[in-house]
Amino acid sequence: MSPAAAAAVDVVAALQAAVRCPTTTGDAAASTALHEVLAQAFPRVFAQLERVAVPGRPRTLLLRWRGSGGAGGEAAPLVLLGHQDVVPAGVESAWTHPPFGGVLAGSAEGEAVWGRGTLDDKGPLVVVLAAVEGLLAEGFVPARDVWVSSGTDEETGGACAVAAVGVLRGRGVRPWAVLDEGGAVAHGALPGLRAPLAVVGVTEKGSTVLRLVARGRGGHASTPARGGPVARLARAVVALERAERRAVLGPVEVPAATRELLRRVLPRPVSGLVDRFPAVAGRLLVLAGPESAAMVRTTLAFTAMQGSAAVNAVPDEAWVGANARIMAGDSVDAVVQRVRRAVRGCGVDVEVVERGEPSPTSPFSTAEDDDEAFALLERCTERVFPDALVTPYVTMAATDARSFCGLGGRVYRFSPLRMSRAQRASIHGVDEHVAVADLADGVRWTTALLRDLP
């Protein structure tokens, strides 16, 4: 980006103002305020890009930047995603700075913007808009159309993304590539690895919500019967945790993206063993910690529970909610079958509340073959983050990108921001923040991506 274009964009002030709009899902006033903030921070974007209406989702941003069309005039477009909503802040007193204050203050990573959404996902969204704004200031025209899609409910299901996909499908849009959050330039990603890993998600685990329900005759707590609903739920939870430790809930496998990651980060003699002994490699990753374990297996986390409304009453019904993250190659039906087998005899029912299958795997470059789009992501990353090792990987969290897989083409998940282990832990936690220098690098990366579109 030229100095003149860079001067036209104050990405730090834009993010601070965006964080001050507490856009938890359903807050229409905060969403309207955020749109005003973005329009003021990026006037060229909102004046020069076509705003496309999304029926039933008026606060979804769907913007089209017309490109030159490539050599044949009909080049498939690039779609850039970034959601506007954020999760609640939780206990605000636990934060170092107010979660919706957009405070600019020091951090372990240098001067940073603090607040909910700085990493997930207002920071990456502002980075995209800043890069487009800067290029518009130069009069730049991309080689192919660029669509920017930004919904308001990614954290609660992603219906906005589904609606945006419907609009694009109706227009006959088949993307060249789609890029969303989900990966990052991760420091401290694997034990013993000093270099940061720039992990580009090429697939995404399915997110499925289950309920374990125990029913029975309630009554007064002064005369309890043995084996009540809560006790049976407790037995079921313990049984499932034991099953997960023994990998009964899902086979430990090393998917193609993880095998390629290991080839890139391990010494050649060691990486060759991954293909020869994939089960052993998977077990070692499980032992290395929760982040690496989640890369090779379906996981189950207990997340919510409900019983009696009063401590002196035995409930007629009690339940525990569980979130299964399903590895590519596995399926919802197979996981539910294994869960039911594990809790057999505990006296609970297993209900499927929400189904989410794993996403298909998009192409990525290997030692034998380059993929055009993935190779472009690699080149941009190596230019802006020369100390990082670029690699495909399996995205563990759910993103809006999963809805765009149905349009065809490649779907990738990568935010061009450095994130320490502590920063990654702050996503959906406390003290979420992004370094000012890393925001600038994110804009540089996105600018390079848009300039170099083939």
TIROTOR-367288 format. One record per residue (C-alpha): residue number from 1; residue in one letter; y, z, x. Coordinates in steps of 0.5 Angstrom, whole numbers. Each point is the difference from the previous one (the first is absolute). Last residue first. Layout:
// residues N
(NUM,'a',(Y,Z,X))
...
This chain:
// residues 454
(454,'p',(-28,-22,-9))
(453,'l',(4,7,-1))
(452,'d',(3,2,7))
(451,'r',(7,2,-3))
(450,'l',(-3,4,-5))
(449,'l',(-5,4,4))
(448,'a',(5,1,5))
(447,'t',(5,3,-5))
(446,'t',(-5,4,-2))
(445,'w',(-2,3,7))
(444,'r',(8,1,1))
(443,'v',(1,4,-6))
(442,'g',(-6,4,2))
(441,'d',(3,1,7))
(440,'a',(6,3,-3))
(439,'l',(-3,4,-5))
(438,'d',(-4,3,6))
(437,'a',(6,2,4))
(436,'v',(3,4,-6))
(435,'a',(-7,4,0))
(434,'v',(-3,0,-7))
(433,'h',(-1,7,-4))
(432,'e',(-5,3,-5))
(431,'d',(1,8,1))
(430,'v',(-5,2,-5))
(429,'g',(-7,-3,-3))
(428,'h',(-1,-7,-4))
(427,'i',(1,-3,7))
(426,'s',(2,5,5))
(425,'a',(-7,0,3))
(424,'r',(2,-7,3))
(423,'q',(6,3,3))
(422,'a',(-4,5,3))
(421,'r',(-5,-5,3))
(420,'s',(6,-4,3))
(419,'m',(2,-6,-4))
(418,'r',(4,-6,3))
(417,'l',(2,-5,-5))
(416,'p',(-2,-7,-2))
(415,'s',(-3,1,-6))
(414,'f',(-7,-3,-1))
(413,'r',(-5,-2,-5))
(412,'y',(-2,-7,-1))
(411,'v',(-2,-5,-5))
(410,'r',(-2,-7,1))
(409,'g',(-1,-5,-5))
(408,'g',(-2,0,-7))
(407,'l',(4,3,-6))
(406,'g',(-5,5,-2))
(405,'c',(1,4,7))
(404,'f',(7,1,-3))
(403,'s',(-2,6,-4))
(402,'r',(-3,4,7))
(401,'a',(7,-1,3))
(400,'d',(3,5,-5))
(399,'t',(-3,5,5))
(398,'a',(-6,5,0))
(397,'a',(-1,4,6))
(396,'m',(-6,-1,5))
(395,'t',(2,-6,3))
(394,'v',(-6,-3,4))
(393,'y',(3,-3,7))
(392,'p',(2,-6,4))
(391,'t',(3,1,7))
(390,'v',(6,0,4))
(389,'l',(0,4,6))
(388,'a',(7,3,1))
(387,'d',(5,1,6))
(386,'p',(3,-7,-1))
(385,'f',(3,2,-7))
(384,'v',(5,-5,-2))
(383,'r',(-3,-6,4))
(382,'e',(-7,2,-1))
(381,'t',(1,1,-7))
(380,'c',(3,-6,-2))
(379,'r',(-6,-4,4))
(378,'e',(-5,4,-4))
(377,'l',(3,-1,-7))
(376,'l',(0,-8,2))
(375,'a',(-7,1,2))
(374,'f',(-2,3,-6))
(373,'a',(3,-6,-4))
(372,'e',(-3,-6,4))
(371,'d',(-7,3,1))
(370,'d',(-3,0,7))
(369,'d',(-7,-1,2))
(368,'e',(-5,2,5))
(367,'a',(3,6,3))
(366,'t',(2,2,-7))
(365,'s',(6,-1,-5))
(364,'f',(0,3,-7))
(363,'p',(-2,-3,-7))
(362,'s',(1,4,-6))
(361,'t',(-5,5,-2))
(360,'p',(-1,0,-8))
(359,'s',(3,7,-3))
(358,'p',(-5,6,-2))
(357,'e',(-1,1,-7))
(356,'g',(4,5,-4))
(355,'r',(-2,3,-7))
(354,'e',(4,6,-3))
(353,'v',(-3,5,-4))
(352,'v',(-7,0,1))
(351,'e',(-4,6,-3))
(350,'v',(-5,4,4))
(349,'d',(-3,5,-5))
(348,'v',(-2,7,3))
(347,'g',(-6,5,-1))
(346,'c',(-2,0,8))
(345,'g',(-7,-3,-1))
(344,'r',(2,-6,3))
(343,'v',(7,0,4))
(342,'a',(-2,-4,5))
(341,'r',(-3,-5,-4))
(340,'r',(6,-1,-4))
(339,'v',(4,-1,6))
(338,'r',(-5,-5,3))
(337,'q',(0,-4,-7))
(336,'v',(8,0,0))
(335,'v',(0,-2,7))
(334,'a',(-4,-6,-2))
(333,'d',(4,-2,-6))
(332,'v',(6,0,3))
(331,'s',(-2,-4,6))
(330,'d',(-1,0,8))
(329,'g',(0,-6,4))
(328,'a',(8,1,2))
(327,'m',(0,8,-1))
(326,'i',(2,4,-6))
(325,'r',(5,5,0))
(324,'a',(-3,5,-5))
(323,'n',(6,5,-3))
(322,'a',(-3,6,-4))
(321,'g',(2,4,-6))
(320,'v',(-3,7,-2))
(319,'w',(-1,2,-7))
(318,'a',(-1,5,-4))
(317,'e',(-2,1,-8))
(316,'d',(-1,5,-5))
(315,'p',(3,5,5))
(314,'v',(-1,7,1))
(313,'a',(6,4,-2))
(312,'n',(3,6,4))
(311,'v',(4,-4,5))
(310,'a',(3,-4,-5))
(309,'a',(1,-8,-1))
(308,'s',(-7,-1,2))
(307,'g',(-3,-5,4))
(306,'q',(4,-6,4))
(305,'m',(-1,-3,7))
(304,'a',(3,-5,4))
(303,'t',(-1,-4,7))
(302,'f',(-7,1,3))
(301,'a',(-1,-6,5))
(300,'l',(-5,-5,1))
(299,'t',(-1,-5,5))
(298,'t',(-3,-6,1))
(297,'r',(-2,-2,8))
(296,'v',(2,-3,6))
(295,'m',(8,1,0))
(294,'a',(0,6,-3))
(293,'a',(-4,3,6))
(292,'s',(6,-2,4))
(291,'e',(5,4,-3))
(290,'p',(-4,6,-2))
(289,'g',(-2,1,7))
(288,'a',(-4,-2,6))
(287,'l',(-7,2,-3))
(286,'v',(1,-6,-5))
(285,'l',(2,-5,5))
(284,'l',(-7,2,4))
(283,'r',(-4,-1,-6))
(282,'g',(3,-7,-1))
(281,'a',(-2,-2,7))
(280,'v',(-7,3,0))
(279,'a',(-1,-4,-7))
(278,'p',(3,-6,4))
(277,'f',(-5,0,6))
(276,'r',(0,-7,2))
(275,'d',(7,-3,-3))
(274,'v',(3,7,3))
(273,'l',(-3,0,7))
(272,'g',(4,-6,2))
(271,'s',(6,4,-1))
(270,'v',(-3,5,6))
(269,'p',(0,-5,5))
(268,'r',(6,-4,-2))
(267,'p',(4,7,0))
(266,'l',(2,2,-7))
(265,'v',(7,-1,-3))
(264,'r',(-1,-8,-2))
(263,'r',(-7,0,-1))
(262,'l',(1,7,-4))
(261,'l',(5,-4,-5))
(260,'e',(-5,-6,-1))
(259,'r',(-5,5,-2))
(258,'t',(4,3,-5))
(257,'a',(3,-6,-3))
(256,'a',(-8,-3,-1))
(255,'p',(-2,7,-3))
(254,'v',(-3,5,4))
(253,'e',(-5,4,-5))
(252,'v',(-2,7,-2))
(251,'p',(-4,0,-6))
(250,'g',(4,3,-6))
(249,'l',(-1,6,-4))
(248,'v',(-6,2,3))
(247,'a',(4,0,7))
(246,'r',(-3,7,2))
(245,'r',(7,3,0))
(244,'e',(1,-3,-7))
(243,'a',(-6,3,-3))
(242,'r',(2,7,2))
(241,'e',(7,-1,-3))
(240,'l',(-3,-3,-6))
(239,'a',(-5,6,-1))
(238,'v',(6,5,1))
(237,'v',(4,-4,-5))
(236,'a',(-6,0,-5))
(235,'r',(-1,8,1))
(234,'a',(7,1,-2))
(233,'l',(0,-4,-6))
(232,'r',(-6,4,-2))
(231,'a',(4,6,1))
(230,'v',(6,-2,-4))
(229,'p',(-4,-2,-6))
(228,'g',(-4,6,-1))
(227,'g',(-7,1,4))
(226,'r',(-1,8,-2))
(225,'a',(4,2,-6))
(224,'p',(6,4,0))
(223,'t',(1,6,-5))
(222,'s',(7,2,2))
(221,'a',(3,-7,2))
(220,'h',(0,-1,-8))
(219,'g',(-3,-6,-2))
(218,'g',(-2,-8,1))
(217,'r',(-6,-3,-2))
(216,'g',(-2,-6,5))
(215,'r',(3,-6,4))
(214,'a',(0,-2,7))
(213,'v',(4,-6,2))
(212,'l',(0,-4,7))
(211,'r',(6,-5,0))
(210,'l',(0,-6,4))
(209,'v',(6,-4,2))
(208,'t',(-1,-6,4))
(207,'s',(4,-3,6))
(206,'g',(-3,-6,3))
(205,'k',(1,-1,8))
(204,'e',(5,-5,2))
(203,'t',(-1,-6,4))
(202,'v',(3,-4,6))
(201,'g',(5,6,2))
(200,'v',(4,-1,6))
(199,'v',(-1,6,5))
(198,'a',(5,0,6))
(197,'l',(-3,5,4))
(196,'p',(4,4,5))
(195,'a',(-3,1,7))
(194,'r',(-2,6,2))
(193,'l',(-7,0,-3))
(192,'g',(-4,6,2))
(191,'p',(-2,2,-8))
(190,'l',(3,-6,-4))
(189,'a',(6,-1,-4))
(188,'g',(5,4,4))
(187,'h',(5,-5,-1))
(186,'a',(0,-4,-6))
(185,'v',(4,-7,0))
(184,'a',(-1,0,-7))
(183,'g',(-5,-3,-6))
(182,'g',(0,1,-7))
(181,'e',(7,-3,-3))
(180,'d',(0,-7,-2))
(179,'l',(-1,-7,2))
(178,'v',(-2,-6,-4))
(177,'a',(-2,-7,4))
(176,'w',(0,-7,-2))
(175,'p',(1,2,-7))
(174,'r',(-3,-4,-6))
(173,'v',(6,-1,-5))
(172,'g',(-2,-4,-6))
(171,'r',(6,3,-4))
(170,'g',(-4,4,-5))
(169,'r',(-4,3,6))
(168,'l',(7,2,3))
(167,'v',(2,3,-7))
(166,'g',(-7,4,-1))
(165,'v',(0,2,7))
(164,'a',(7,4,-1))
(163,'a',(-4,3,-6))
(162,'v',(-6,3,4))
(161,'a',(5,2,5))
(160,'c',(4,4,-5))
(159,'a',(-6,3,-3))
(158,'g',(-1,3,7))
(157,'g',(-4,6,-2))
(156,'t',(4,6,1))
(155,'e',(3,0,7))
(154,'e',(1,-7,-1))
(153,'d',(4,1,-6))
(152,'t',(7,-3,1))
(151,'g',(-1,-7,3))
(150,'s',(3,-4,6))
(149,'s',(-2,-7,1))
(148,'v',(4,-5,5))
(147,'w',(-2,-7,0))
(146,'v',(1,-5,6))
(145,'d',(0,-7,-1))
(144,'r',(-2,-4,6))
(143,'a',(3,-2,7))
(142,'p',(5,6,-1))
(141,'v',(8,-2,-1))
(140,'f',(5,3,5))
(139,'g',(7,0,-2))
(138,'e',(2,6,5))
(137,'a',(1,5,-5))
(136,'l',(-6,-2,-4))
(135,'l',(-4,2,6))
(134,'g',(3,7,0))
(133,'e',(-1,1,-7))
(132,'v',(-7,-2,0))
(131,'a',(-1,5,6))
(130,'a',(3,5,-4))
(129,'l',(-4,-1,-6))
(128,'v',(-6,0,4))
(127,'v',(2,7,4))
(126,'v',(2,3,-7))
(125,'l',(-7,-1,-3))
(124,'p',(-3,3,6))
(123,'g',(4,6,0))
(122,'k',(0,1,-8))
(121,'d',(-8,0,1))
(120,'d',(-3,5,1))
(119,'l',(4,1,7))
(118,'t',(7,2,-2))
(117,'g',(-3,1,-7))
(116,'r',(1,8,0))
(115,'g',(5,2,5))
(114,'w',(3,0,7))
(113,'v',(4,-6,3))
(112,'a',(-2,1,8))
(111,'e',(4,1,7))
(110,'g',(-6,1,5))
(109,'e',(-8,0,-1))
(108,'a',(0,7,0))
(107,'s',(5,1,-5))
(106,'g',(8,0,0))
(105,'a',(4,-1,-6))
(104,'l',(2,-5,-6))
(103,'v',(-1,3,-6))
(102,'g',(-2,-4,-6))
(101,'g',(1,6,-5))
(100,'f',(-6,-2,-4))
(99,'p',(-5,5,3))
(98,'p',(5,5,3))
(97,'h',(-1,1,7))
(96,'t',(-5,4,4))
(95,'w',(-4,0,-7))
(94,'a',(-4,6,-2))
(93,'s',(5,2,-5))
(92,'e',(-1,-7,-4))
(91,'v',(-7,2,-2))
(90,'g',(-3,-6,-2))
(89,'a',(5,-6,1))
(88,'p',(-3,-5,-6))
(87,'v',(-3,-6,2))
(86,'v',(5,-6,2))
(85,'d',(1,-7,-4))
(84,'q',(4,-6,2))
(83,'h',(-6,-4,3))
(82,'g',(0,-5,6))
(81,'l',(-4,-7,0))
(80,'l',(2,-6,3))
(79,'v',(-3,-7,-2))
(78,'l',(0,-6,5))
(77,'p',(0,-6,-4))
(76,'a',(-5,-6,0))
(75,'a',(3,-7,4))
(74,'e',(2,-5,-5))
(73,'g',(5,-4,3))
(72,'g',(-5,-4,5))
(71,'a',(3,3,6))
(70,'g',(2,6,-2))
(69,'g',(3,2,-7))
(68,'s',(7,1,2))
(67,'g',(0,7,-3))
(66,'r',(2,3,-6))
(65,'w',(1,8,0))
(64,'r',(-3,2,-7))
(63,'l',(1,7,-2))
(62,'l',(-4,4,-4))
(61,'l',(2,7,-1))
(60,'t',(-3,5,-6))
(59,'r',(5,4,-4))
(58,'p',(-1,-5,-6))
(57,'r',(-8,1,0))
(56,'g',(-2,-3,-7))
(55,'p',(1,-7,2))
(54,'v',(2,-1,8))
(53,'a',(6,-3,0))
(52,'v',(1,-4,6))
(51,'r',(7,1,5))
(50,'e',(1,-6,4))
(49,'l',(3,2,7))
(48,'q',(7,-2,1))
(47,'a',(4,6,-3))
(46,'f',(-5,6,0))
(45,'v',(-2,-2,8))
(44,'r',(7,-1,2))
(43,'p',(2,6,-3))
(42,'f',(-5,5,4))
(41,'a',(3,7,0))
(40,'q',(4,-1,-7))
(39,'a',(-6,-3,-3))
(38,'l',(-5,5,3))
(37,'v',(4,6,-2))
(36,'e',(1,-3,-7))
(35,'h',(-7,-1,-1))
(34,'l',(-1,7,2))
(33,'a',(4,3,-5))
(32,'t',(-4,-4,-5))
(31,'s',(-6,3,2))
(30,'a',(3,7,0))
(29,'a',(2,-1,-7))
(28,'a',(-7,-3,-2))
(27,'d',(-4,6,3))
(26,'g',(-7,-2,-2))
(25,'t',(-3,0,6))
(24,'t',(4,5,5))
(23,'t',(6,-4,3))
(22,'p',(4,6,2))
(21,'c',(6,-5,2))
(20,'r',(3,4,7))
(19,'v',(-6,-4,4))
(18,'a',(4,-6,-2))
(17,'a',(7,2,3))
(16,'q',(-3,2,6))
(15,'l',(-4,-6,1))
(14,'a',(6,-4,-1))
(13,'a',(4,4,5))
(12,'v',(-6,-1,5))
(11,'v',(0,-7,-1))
(10,'d',(7,-2,1))
(9,'v',(0,-8,-1))
(8,'a',(6,-4,1))
(7,'a',(0,2,8))
(6,'a',(-7,-3,1))
(5,'a',(2,-7,-3))
(4,'a',(6,0,5))
(3,'p',(-4,3,6))
(2,'s',(-5,-6,-1))
(1,'m',(-7,2,-3))
